[in-house]
Structures are given as C-alpha cells and as structure tokens.
Amino acid sequence: AARKRMQIQTFTTWTNLHLAKVGMDVQDLKTDFGDGIRLLKLVEVISEESLGKYNKKPISKFMKLENHNIFLGQLKARSIRLVNIGAEDLMMGAPSEPLTEQLMELNLRVIQQD
C-alpha cells in the first residue's frame, strides 16, 4: 500500500511538472482527469504537438467521452494500448495504477521518437 501511494505521488508530481507549462495541475488522478482536458494537455505538452480540436469546456457526458476517445486515439497512434480501460472508465475515474503506467510509457515513447 505504501509503495502504491509513493508511485501515485511520484506520478502526480511528474504530471504537474508537465501541466504547469500550460497553467494546470492535478491533485487527484482519479477525478482530475474526468473531463479529459488534462490528459489531452499532458499529451500535447510531452509530445510537443497540438492534438487539434477537442472540447475545451466539456459540460456534457458526451463531450467528456469524446475527449477521452481522442486521448485513447492518441495512445493508439503511438502503439500504446490501455488494457481494459475505455473512455467511460477514464471519465468515471479509472484505477490510477494502469493509467499511470500507460502515461509513463507514452512519455518514454515520445522521448525515444525525438
């Protein structure tokens, strides 16, 4: 349990270092990624690429799901699969461990592409 908390805290710190570049942060990985905006911004920051059009102020479940599907599409485009985690899981607060691992993998792949 202590190891898991340390991993989540480390990832939260890492995420905040990147999101600070766009004036954002996260406090709770399970809830702060709920609308998909921070996930999309994180991908934009670490990839140094614009992801194009997405819902910047999602107010409906549909808009949030659309953001998460865009995020998942970006992972797929980089050959990263979230196993057993879909857009609705992310919106509802998917377990942060698998998501943490997948986002770290994304970061490593982006670094390797440079």
Buried (B, 14 or more C-beta within 10 A) or exposed (E): EEEEEEBBEEBBEBBBEBBEEEEBBBEEBBEBBBBBBBBBBBBBBBBEEEBEEBBEEBEEEEBBBBBBBBBBEBBEEBEBEBEEBBBEBBBBBBEBEBBBBBBBBBBEBBEEEE
